[in-house]
């Protein structure tokens, strides 16, 4: 069930944090944190859509087409343009989960 899935994801996240597997300042090649507001989520640095007008709507289109990598780039661009957009964070989190990137999914959904 959905509840079991999210409970398991939360438990895994807490275990990784307990073991310090997730460092607040770690960097992944090709990604970087943008600001303390988004602390913990690593945005793609080479995002060609970072200044794209209507990035959120374009991300939703790509999601419907099933293009997860492009969906993620558009949603990240939308969040960089409007960091407090809860709906964009939610869609980014669920898309990251579908793309099997659990760490990014958890951070985005917590945001």
Secondary structure, DSSP 8 states (H G I E B T S, - for coil): -HHHHHHHHHHHHHHHHHTT-S-TT---TTEE---GGGTT--EETT-TTTT-TTHHHHHHHHHHHT-HHHHHHHHHHHHHH-TT-HHHHHHHHHHHHHTT-HHHHHHHHH-
